[in-house]
Amino acid sequence: MGRRRHWILLTVLISVLLLIGVGAVNAQDANETDELPVEPPTDESHPGYEYIQQEDDTEEKIALGEQLYFDPRISETGTISCNTCHNVMEGGDDSRPVAMGVHGETGPVSSPTVWNSGFHHTQFWDGRADTLAEQAEGPIVADVEMGMPDHEAALDRVRAVDDYVEQYDDVYGDDVDVDDPEELVNLEHTTDAIAAYERTLVTPNSSYDQYVEGDADALDDQQLAGMESFQELGCQSCHSGPMFSGQWDEPESGEGVYQAHPVHEDNAECEQYIDEYDLMDHPGRMDVTDDEADEFMYKVPTLRNVEHTAPYMHTGQVPDLEESIRVMSACNLDEDPSDEEVEDIAAFLTSLTGEYPDQEMPRLPNPSGESMVPMDADTEFEDIEEERDDGTDEEGDDDIPGLTLGTAVIAFAIATAAVLIGYSRRLNE
């Protein structure tokens, strides 16, 4: 409990550090925002912003949220948790081009990092959720993620575990009038607890933060050169503010939170990148608003800890940091930086990596004498496996390459063994 209290208190200090931390990079201030605040907002002056520190984020609520975050049993097959796609043991994502959910289903875009997500006042690539709690609702019932038929089905699994119900009672018991698990274990409480845990996922004290706090030796010469090139190219026109995401002190309309990508489709290099990395295969925010003006508009991702979140872009197709700099330079800035500038900027971006708080897999509560996940939960998955065992894929195509290769390897091993045995016998004769 002491360790949790330490991180709750540290969160306030960290938020100040993050707010101060962008001062040097934002010197040119392409967005012409007001001077950055030096402390977190405490009122509604920043619409949609999820305050990083909440008075009711108790140790008990955070502990409950952490267990729910790691619990795969609230997915259809009992195999996918929040942490599956947003792995806090790594960069806060899943290191895949696009997320893989139940039954091997994949989504249309890559998984954003969960680290420092409490500082964002919009969630998802298309901004369809304003808060962490609202964001947590979606994946539970998404077909390509956790796949539950509805939220009540997921909540029923939680209600079946007495230990979970007791924890909900400890945290939210004063908010309900009756001692009823259906009232106590509800969607609002569940997502609120998950959000409380996610607000602790903050990475302070990056080399860049140390530099702007006065440590002139915190950045090396290459990183300093990269910081200069970052500004000269205009990268901060989108990646501004303390999160290097443009998401701070924005008007209620959200202007500046989203950015078109790509912008310069007629740039020769950008045309190649569009084809190679499928940059225009997803409609962007238009998928939410149905407004053609929002086509190919995306939430500007944070650059903090960006060295740990490859592959890059909303499609997850760009393999490394240097290539992503080239793609963004051509497609959004109409620029062609030299190899040296690209390497310098990449070096500067590594200075935005903060200190990760230690994370431990929590022990999850269990119901007594029965499974939390129904025995028929993976029936559909078993049907898919049977199709594969029959030598056909989901479209009915024969001769699955994986099975053919496996059979060939086994046959080759048997044949090789037979030859060696025969050769050994000849030697003994």
HELIX and SHEET records of a PDB file:
HELIX    1   1 GLY A    2  ILE A   20  1                                  19    
HELIX    2   2 VAL A   25  ALA A   27  5                                   3    
HELIX    3   3 GLU A   59  PHE A   70  1                                  12    
HELIX    4   4 PRO A   72  ILE A   74  5                                   3    
HELIX    5   5 CYS A   82  CYS A   85  1                                   4    
HELIX    6   6 VAL A  102  GLY A  104  5                                   3    
HELIX    7   7 SER A  117  PHE A  119  5                                   3    
HELIX    8   8 LEU A  132  VAL A  141  1                                  10    
HELIX    9   9 HIS A  151  ARG A  159  1                                   9    
HELIX   10  10 ASP A  162  TYR A  172  1                                  11    
HELIX   11  11 GLY A  173  ASP A  175  5                                   3    
HELIX   12  12 PRO A  181  LEU A  184  1                                   4    
HELIX   13  13 LEU A  187  GLU A  198  1                                  12    
HELIX   14  14 SER A  207  VAL A  212  1                                   6    
HELIX   15  15 ASP A  221  LEU A  233  1                                  13    
HELIX   16  16 CYS A  235  SER A  237  5                                   3    
HELIX   17  17 ALA A  268  TYR A  277  1                                  10    
HELIX   18  18 MET A  286  THR A  289  1                                   4    
HELIX   19  19 GLU A  292  ASP A  294  5                                   3    
HELIX   20  20 VAL A  306  HIS A  308  5                                   3    
HELIX   21  21 LEU A  321  ASN A  332  1                                  12    
HELIX   22  22 ASP A  339  THR A  350  1                                  12    
HELIX   23  23 THR A  379  ASP A  389  1                                  11    
HELIX   24  24 PRO A  401  ASN A  428  1                                  28    
SHEET    1   A 2 TYR A 258  ALA A 260  0                                        
SHEET    2   A 2 MET A 297  LYS A 299 -1                                        
END                                                                             
